[in-house]
Amino acid sequence: MRCFRRQRVFQRRHLIFHGRFVKRPVHHRNVDYTPSVVRYLENRVWQRDHRDFQAIQPDAGSYNDVVPPIGMLNKPMNAVTTKWVRTVINKVRCPVYVMRWTPEGRRLITGAASGEVTLWSGHTFNFQGIFRAHDTPVGAMTWSHNGMWMLTADHGGYVKYWQSNMSNSKMFQAHKEAVREVSFSPTDNKFVTCSEDSTICMWDLESGHEERILRGHGADVMCVDWHPIQALVVSGSKGNQHPMKFWDPRTGQNLATLYAHKKTVVEAKWNQNGNWLLTASHDKLCKLFDIRKLKEALQVFRGHKQEVTAVAWHPVHEGLFASGGSDGSLHFWQVGVEEELGGVEVAHKGVIWSLAWHPLGHILCSGSNDHTSKFWTRNPPGDKMIDRYNMNLRTRMSKDVMQYGQEVKPEEMSIPGLDWGLDEVMGEDTEHVQQMNLSYDESTPALFTQNDVPLMPPAGEVSKDQQVEQKMDIKKETMEELEQEMVAPQ
């Protein structure tokens, strides 16, 4: 009988269906961009320019007024993504070296050290698929401008073609050493690869034929990027004096050499305007150059405490970009502003290898050496930023923000300007009264204990102290009378 009762209780606590435990529903965060896009399309009908823009108030009631970054081109600060949303990990735990969003932004594709390529949902951030793309770690990944082809390269020197449905159509060995980066030409007919064998190769996409080899770096070529408009290729290495070189892909000649950093150049990214070049190095610096004037850097961004390992331009705001460091920190910068716009000191526990912006620009994804991929989004209106990622020393927190670890009471929804009540009206006169913070841990002084407090006796009764005093007075009177009697006979 007892066993039967235990079984019934066990079944009530854990629902059993066909011999299996039913998993409890777990609420996962998601970011739905549909309402903001719809609001942007509605506003576009009647908004002429910035004069008709609505100001978003720092209150939860302004959630519906949020629009995509393309609807707020005059406010790049709106695209700073420091709000953590989700952390995803592969079943086989290994570092994530590279990640890219699909052209339509529905999925995120990550390449790991195990050679596997994983697909994650861009809306709910759930797992959608995984397949083994390479036998060695995936080190490079890029999409063509028309969104029809994706190229991946591994540490064995192999390059693979993938269609939009993730079907492999071609594979060949491009280098004898690890391929560090792949970049398409503006017309998508050709692409370049750089490798640790100190060479840069230019390939024809349709035939897979090697057209030209660019030689000039004396060590590993860490990065390469094709100009978005012109026939110009830039590359960076970790050779002697750590140079950066500009190449003409039509002739294979070295056009210029730039000695910009003191250590290895790990990233070199062209801006969509075609004039700016952003570089990142192990000397903890990010530098911005203008190809019309390469004598000196246009701006130097200082803020990383360790080596800079990844940078990514924002797809909408021209002067905004994100950078990741070897200490797991994430920073956001704006061209023309010396200090950073925002950042997360401990975004990861390891090196950040790759950063990828969503095509709309409202989500940033980071891949790290700690085997995780994290999604970051914009802070909602009225967010107090009290989570563990935003509680850093450099953030200017207001006095009303509680310290991390304390309980936060849920706030009631209220209409700005109309959320006053009778309690506030009656308590206006008592707001200026200072209240002492009593510590209930300390012992109560002996003066205020119940046994020692002098109490007033009731009317008609005499206290013990008064009775003692009356007895002492009687004794004094008797002693005086005896002394007088002894003196009288003398």
N, C-alpha and C positions, 0 to 999 in steps of 0.2 A: 504493500500500500504506500509506504514511504517512497519507494522508487518511482511509482506512478505519479505521485504528487510532485516529486522533484522534476520529472520529465515534463509535466505540464507547465510548471513554473519556468523551466528552461526554454520551452517553446514560446511562452509568452514574451520573455525577455528578448529572445533571438528568434525572429520569424524564420521558419523553415519552409522552403518551397522546393519540392521534388528532391529532398535530401541535401539541399544547398542553403547556406546562409544568405539571406538577403542583405546586401550592403546598405548601410544607413546612408541616406542622401547627404552629400557634402556640398555646401555652398561654395562655389568658386567665383572669383571676380571675373568680370568680362568688361570689355570696352566696346560699346556699340556706337559707331560713327554715323549711323543712319539719321537719327534725329537732328544732329548738328548740321549734316549736309542738307537736309530738307529745310532747316531754318535759313541756311545760307542761300539756297535757291529762292526762297520766298523773299528774303531781304533784298536780293539782287534786283528785283523788279522795281522797287521804289527808291533804293538808295542810289544817289547820284555819285557821291564821293565821300571823303572822310567827314564832311559836314553832317551827313545823315547817319553816321555810325552811332550805335547805342553803347553807352558805357556799362560794362559789366560790374555790378556791385559785389563786394565781398560777402555774399550771403547765399544761403542755400536756395533762396527763391530765384536766384539768377541762373540756375542750372539750365533752364530751357533757352537762355540767351547765348549760350556758348556755341560758337561756330568753328569750323576747321581753320587751320592756320592760313589758308588761302583767303579767307574772309577777313583777316586781320593783318594785312601786310604791313601796316604802320606800327605794329606792336610785336616785334620778334620775341619779347619776353614771354608772350603767351605760349610759345612753343618749347619752353624749357621743361623737360620731362624729368622730374625728380620724384614722382609718385610711383612707388613700387606696386606692381599689379600681380605678377605671378612668377614663380620660379619653376622651371621644367628641367628634368634630368632624364637622360637615356637609361634604358635598362642596363646596358653595359656602361658603367661609369668610366668616362675618359674625358680628357680635355676637348673643348670645342674650339677649333681653330678658325673657322670661317662660317659666316651666315649671310643669307640674302633673302629679301622679300620677293615674292613673285610680282610680276609687273602690275597685276590688278590688285595686289595687297590682300589677297584672301588667305595666303599661307606664308609661313616662314620656313625656309630651308636651311638646315644646319649641317655642317660637315665636321665630323669628329676624328679623333686620333685612331679610332678603330677602323676607319675606312667606310663607315656607315653614313648614310644621308637620311636625315629624319625630317618629316613634315609635321608642322604644328599649325593649328588653326589660328588665323589672325583675328578672330572675334572672341572665341572662348578660350583660346590658348591650350586646347586639348591636343592629345596625340592623335595623328591621323594616318601615319604610315611610316615605314622604315624599310630600307633596302640597302644591301651591301654594294656600294658603288665602286670601291677600290680595295685593293689588297693592302695598301699602305695608308698612312694618315692623309686625309684630304687637306691640302694646304691652300688652295685657291678655288674661287668660284665667282662667276660673273654671268650676267644676262646681256643679251644683245639689245640694242636700242629699240628694235621693233618688237621685242618680247617673244620671239619665236624660238630662239636657241639659248641654251644654257651650257656653259663650259665649266668643267671641273678638272682639277689637276692634283696630283698626289706627290708624295715625297719620293716616289720611284721614278718620276719624270714622265709619267703617262698623262695624256689629255684625252677626255671623253666628251662627246657631244650628247646633249639631252634635249628632247623636245619638250613642249609644254605639258604633255601628259606623262612626263618622267620615263620615257622609253629611250633606251640607248641606241644611237644610230651609228656611231663611229668611235674608234679608239686607236691611238698611235702613241709611240714614245717620242716625246719632243726633246727631252734632255736626258743626260745620264745621271744627273743629280736632282735634288728636290726642286720642284717648281714653286716659286714663291708667290707669283701673281700673274694674272691674265687680264688683258684689256682689249676691248674691241675698237675698231676704227669708226669714225663718224658714219660711214656708209654700211657698216656691218659686213663688208666683203672680206676683210682681213682682221687679224688679231695678232698681238704680240705676247710673248711669254718671257719671263726672266727666271733665272735659276741660280743655284749655288755653284754652278760651274763657271761663273763670271761671264756669261754670255746672255745676249738678248736675241731671240729669234722671232722673225715675222713670218706668218703663215697665211695661206689662202684658205678661207673657210669652206668653200665648196669642195675643193680637191684634197685639202689637207697637205698640200705641198709646201715645203719650206722655201721661201723666196729669198730671204736674206738673213745673215747673221751679223749682229752689231757687236763688235769687240772693242774694248777700251777700258773696261773696269778690271782692276787687278785682283779683285776678291769677289766674294759672294754679292750678287745683285739682289737686294732685298725688296725692291719695289719698282714698278713701272706703270705708267699711265699715258694713254693716248689722248691728245688734245680733243675736246668735244667738237671743234669746228675745223681746225687746220690740220695740215700734215706735219705734226710735231709730236715727238715722244720724249718724255722725261723719265729718268731712272736714277735710283739712288743705291749706294753700296756701302760696305764697311771696309773699303780698301784704305790705302795710305791717304791720310788727310781727309778721308771720308767724303769723296766728291759726289756731286750730282751732275749729270750730263744731259744735254739736249741733243736729240738726233733728228735727222731728216729721213723718214722712212722710204722716200723715193730713191735716194742715192745711198743711204747707209752711212752718211758722213756725220761726224761729231760737230755740231754747230757751236756749242759753248760748254764750258765746264764751270761749275759754281761750287766754291768751297764755303758752305754756309754753316756747317755744324762741326763740332769737335769730336763727335762720336758717330756711331752707326746711324745712318738714315733709314728708318724703318717704314715710313709712309711718305708718299708724294701724291697729292690729289689736286686735279684741276677743278676750278670753279666753273659753273655753267655759263658765267659771263665770258669765259675764254681769256681773261686777263690775269686772274689771280691764281697763284700756285701756293698750296699749303703743304708744309713739310713738318714731319715729327721725327725726333731723334732720341737717342739714349742719353743726351746731355740735358734732359728734363725740360727742353724748350720746344715750342711750336712757333714756326716762323711763316710769315706771309710775304710773298714776293709778287711783284708786278712785272710781267715779261717785257713791258715797255721800258722798264728801268731796273736792271738786275744788279746794279752796283751795290746796293744795300737793301736790307729787308724793309718792307713797307711797315711791318709791325712785328713785335716779338711778344709772345704770350708766355708769361712766367706764372707758375702756380703749382705745378706738379712737384712733389717731393721726391719722386723716383722717376725712372725712365718712362718716357711716353711710348706706348706700344700700338695705339690705334687712334685714328681720327676719321671723321665722317662729316661731310657737308650736309646741311639741312636741304631737303628737296624743294622747299618753298621759299624760305627766307634766304636771301642771297648771302648775307654776311654772318649767318649763324652756323656754328659747327660744334660738335662734341668730340671730346678726347678722353681716352682711357689710359691708365698708367699700370706699371708693373706691381704697384701696391694695392691694386683693386679699386682705385679711386676713379670717379667719373666727374668730368668738368664740362661746363658749357660756356662758350665764348661768343662775343659779338665783335666784328671788325669795327675798329674805331674806339672801342672801350677797353681801357687798360685792365681793369679788374674783371673777374669772371662774373657771369650773370647768375650762376648757381652751380651746385655740385653736390655729390654724395661722396663722403670721405671713404666709407667702407661699403662700396657697392658689391664687391666680390672679395672672397678670401684669397684670391690668387691673381695672376696676370690676366688682364683683359686683352684678348687676342683680336677680337673683331667687334665692330659696331655697325648696326644697320638701321636706317630710318624707314618707317612705313611710308609708302608713296604719298599719303596725305600729310605726313609730317607730325602726327599727333602721338605716335608711339615710337619709342626707341628700344631696340633689343641689343643686348650685350652678351657675348660669349666669353667664357673665362677658362682658366686653367684649373679651377675648382670643380670642374665637371658639370657646371650648371649654365643655363641660359635664362636670363631674366628680362622681363618686359617692364618698361617704364613708360608712364603716361603723364599728361599734364595734371597739375593739382586742381581740383574742382574749386569753384568760388566758395570762400569762407572756410577753406581747409586750414586748420591750425598747425599742420605739419608737426605732429608730435610722435610720429612713428620713429623707429630706430634708425632709419636711413636718413632722415632729415634733421635729427637732433645732433648736429655737429657744432663745433665751437665757433665757426665762422658765420653761422647764420644769426642774424640779428632778431632774436626772439623777443616778443613783447612780454610785458610783465604778467599778463593774465594767462600765459601759457603755462601749464603745469609741467613738472619734471616728468621725464619718462619713467614709467613704472608705477605711477599713481593711477588710481581709478578715475576715469573721466565719466561724469554723469551725462547721459544723453540729453541733448538740447531739444527743446520743443520748437516746432516750426512756428514762425511768427512773421508777420508782415512788417518790413522795415518802416519805422515811424509810427506804427499803430500797435506796438506790442506792449504799451504801458497799461498798468492796471491799478486797482485800489490799493494793493500792497505797496507799490512804489510811491503812490501819492501820499499815503499815510506815513511812509518811512523816510520822506525827504528830510525831515528835521533831525533825524537820528543818524544820518549817514556820516556826519562829521564827527560823531562821538567815537573816540578811540577805545577799542576794546582790548583788554589785556589778554595775551595768550597764556593761559594757565597750563602748567605742566602737571598732569595728574599722576605722573610717576614718582614725584618727590613726596616724601613723608610730610604729614601735616605738623606744623610747629606745635610744641607742647603748650604754648600759651592759649591755643585755640581748641584744645581737646575738651571733651565734655566734662571731665572730672575736675579740671582746673578753672573752668569759667565761673566767675563769681555771679551767682544768680540772686536776684532780689527776692526776699521772703514774702510770702503773702501777707495781706493786711491783717493785723492782730496777732501775728506770730513773731517770736524772737529767734534770731539765728543763733547758731552755736558760738560764733565769734563774739556776739554781743553778750551772751551769757558768761563767757570767760572773762570779758572785760568787767562786767559787773562784779564777779567774784574777786578779781584783783583789786578793785576799788574798795570793797568791803574789808579785804585784808589790810590794805594801807590804812584805813581809818582805825582799825583795831590796834595796829602797831603804834600809831601816833598817841592813842589814848593811854596805852601802857607806858610809853616814855614819859608822858606828862604825869602819871601817877608815881613813877619812880623819882622824878625830880621834885615833887611837892614835899615829901617828908624832909628832905635835906634843907 
